[in-house]
Amino acid sequence: IQIYSGDDGLTYPFMEKGACGVVSVASHLVGDQIQSMITHFQQGDRQAALAISDKLSPLYEVLFITSNPVPLKYALRERGFQVGGVRLPLVDVTDDEKDKVLSVLSSLSLENVVSVNESRREDS
């Protein structure tokens, strides 16, 4: 039987206990980094894996400041993805929650990828 973490923030500690991965919310934003963390762990480089986990910890926390997927959808929209809003009974993030999400995205240099990619196409 294979065990997966169901909480991004617990992925590293779960892997220390034998889990093989995560069913991830944060991977919609930082999938490559989460994959890198798991790969480093599986290759025995626990220091590098822990460093990635620690770096992403603020993101793991901010994505659950209110009900999932509310902060995630906001973050994805801020990065330029057209994911739409949330459905009732959920409501969109408050101004305070927006500030928190934006602060974490900025601290991790998670720029608006769609705008960056569109501007690259226009330059071609």
One Martini backbone bead per residue (centre of mass of N, CA, C, O) as a GRO file, in nm:
protein
  124
    1ILE     BB    1   0.098   0.035   0.021
    2GLN     BB    2   0.029   0.374  -0.048
    3ILE     BB    3   0.125   0.687   0.090
    4TYR     BB    4  -0.041   1.004   0.117
    5SER     BB    5  -0.055   1.321   0.145
    6GLY     BB    6  -0.328   1.571   0.223
    7ASP     BB    7  -0.093   1.783   0.314
    8ASP     BB    8   0.145   1.986   0.224
    9GLY     BB    9   0.277   2.045   0.517
   10LEU     BB   10   0.309   1.706   0.558
   11THR     BB   11   0.493   1.572   0.350
   12TYR     BB   12   0.769   1.546   0.478
   13PRO     BB   13   0.687   1.394   0.741
   14PHE     BB   14   0.553   1.159   0.591
   15MET     BB   15   0.806   1.064   0.437
   16GLU     BB   16   0.962   0.989   0.698
   17LYS     BB   17   0.720   0.753   0.738
   18GLY     BB   18   0.672   0.648   0.406
   19ALA     BB   19   0.572   0.826   0.214
   20CYS     BB   20   0.535   0.913  -0.157
   21GLY     BB   21   0.340   1.177  -0.127
   22VAL     BB   22   0.087   1.405  -0.278
   23VAL     BB   23  -0.221   1.566  -0.236
   24SER     BB   24  -0.233   1.876  -0.403
   25VAL     BB   25  -0.274   2.226  -0.400
   26ALA     BB   26   0.001   2.382  -0.453
   27SER     BB   27   0.071   2.250  -0.736
   28HIS     BB   28  -0.080   2.469  -0.908
   29LEU     BB   29   0.182   2.667  -0.845
   30VAL     BB   30   0.438   2.440  -0.740
   31GLY     BB   31   0.495   2.159  -0.880
   32ASP     BB   32   0.802   2.153  -0.936
   33GLN     BB   33   0.889   2.190  -0.638
   34ILE     BB   34   0.748   1.942  -0.523
   35GLN     BB   35   0.888   1.739  -0.703
   36SER     BB   36   1.171   1.810  -0.606
   37MET     BB   37   1.135   1.736  -0.313
   38ILE     BB   38   1.069   1.438  -0.360
   39THR     BB   39   1.323   1.364  -0.517
   40HIS     BB   40   1.528   1.437  -0.303
   41PHE     BB   41   1.425   1.243  -0.094
   42GLN     BB   42   1.450   0.977  -0.268
   43GLN     BB   43   1.777   1.047  -0.306
   44GLY     BB   44   1.866   1.149   0.006
   45ASP     BB   45   1.811   1.476   0.006
   46ARG     BB   46   1.683   1.610   0.282
   47GLN     BB   47   1.783   1.900   0.294
   48ALA     BB   48   1.659   1.995   0.026
   49ALA     BB   49   1.369   1.912   0.087
   50LEU     BB   50   1.334   2.087   0.342
   51ALA     BB   51   1.392   2.360   0.211
   52ILE     BB   52   1.148   2.357   0.027
   53SER     BB   53   0.931   2.319   0.237
   54ASP     BB   54   0.998   2.577   0.397
   55LYS     BB   55   0.958   2.780   0.164
   56LEU     BB   56   0.642   2.679   0.117
   57SER     BB   57   0.487   2.719   0.386
   58PRO     BB   58   0.332   2.990   0.340
   59LEU     BB   59   0.158   2.872   0.114
   60TYR     BB   60   0.020   2.647   0.264
   61GLU     BB   61  -0.119   2.843   0.464
   62VAL     BB   62  -0.268   3.053   0.271
   63LEU     BB   63  -0.452   2.829   0.124
   64PHE     BB   64  -0.606   2.807   0.439
   65ILE     BB   65  -0.755   3.082   0.544
   66THR     BB   66  -0.975   2.938   0.384
   67SER     BB   67  -1.167   2.780   0.192
   68ASN     BB   68  -1.139   2.538  -0.019
   69PRO     BB   69  -1.047   2.714  -0.326
   70VAL     BB   70  -1.031   3.022  -0.279
   71PRO     BB   71  -0.722   3.103  -0.266
   72LEU     BB   72  -0.636   2.950  -0.518
   73LYS     BB   73  -0.808   3.097  -0.728
   74TYR     BB   74  -0.692   3.370  -0.675
   75ALA     BB   75  -0.397   3.303  -0.738
   76LEU     BB   76  -0.445   3.214  -1.028
   77ARG     BB   77  -0.564   3.478  -1.129
   78GLU     BB   78  -0.307   3.649  -1.052
   79ARG     BB   79  -0.135   3.466  -1.266
   80GLY     BB   80  -0.360   3.449  -1.530
   81PHE     BB   81  -0.579   3.246  -1.476
   82GLN     BB   82  -0.889   3.105  -1.598
   83VAL     BB   83  -1.096   2.989  -1.320
   84GLY     BB   84  -1.280   3.152  -1.177
   85GLY     BB   85  -1.500   3.123  -0.943
   86VAL     BB   86  -1.704   3.064  -0.683
   87ARG     BB   87  -1.939   2.866  -0.518
   88LEU     BB   88  -2.199   2.821  -0.360
   89PRO     BB   89  -2.125   2.894  -0.031
   90LEU     BB   90  -1.897   3.033  -0.140
   91VAL     BB   91  -1.655   3.297  -0.111
   92ASP     BB   92  -1.463   3.533  -0.167
   93VAL     BB   93  -1.206   3.698  -0.091
   94THR     BB   94  -1.083   3.917   0.105
   95ASP     BB   95  -0.882   4.180   0.136
   96ASP     BB   96  -0.700   4.050   0.350
   97GLU     BB   97  -0.656   3.783   0.194
   98LYS     BB   98  -0.532   3.906  -0.055
   99ASP     BB   99  -0.284   4.025   0.081
  100LYS     BB  100  -0.169   3.754   0.179
  101VAL     BB  101  -0.143   3.613  -0.091
  102LEU     BB  102   0.030   3.829  -0.237
  103SER     BB  103   0.268   3.821  -0.042
  104VAL     BB  104   0.347   3.526  -0.098
  105LEU     BB  105   0.380   3.539  -0.402
  106SER     BB  106   0.603   3.752  -0.391
  107SER     BB  107   0.807   3.595  -0.205
  108LEU     BB  108   0.808   3.358  -0.450
  109SER     BB  109   0.797   3.475  -0.739
  110LEU     BB  110   0.481   3.465  -0.848
  111GLU     BB  111   0.410   3.545  -1.134
  112ASN     BB  112   0.245   3.643  -1.417
  113VAL     BB  113   0.253   3.399  -1.650
  114VAL     BB  114   0.063   3.480  -1.879
  115SER     BB  115   0.179   3.760  -1.942
  116VAL     BB  116   0.463   3.667  -2.000
  117ASN     BB  117   0.391   3.473  -2.234
  118GLU     BB  118   0.239   3.677  -2.411
  119SER     BB  119   0.481   3.875  -2.446
  120ARG     BB  120   0.664   3.673  -2.589
  121ARG     BB  121   0.483   3.630  -2.836
  122GLU     BB  122   0.481   3.931  -2.928
  123ASP     BB  123   0.803   3.940  -2.972
  124SER     BB  124   0.813   3.720  -3.219
   0.00000   0.00000   0.00000
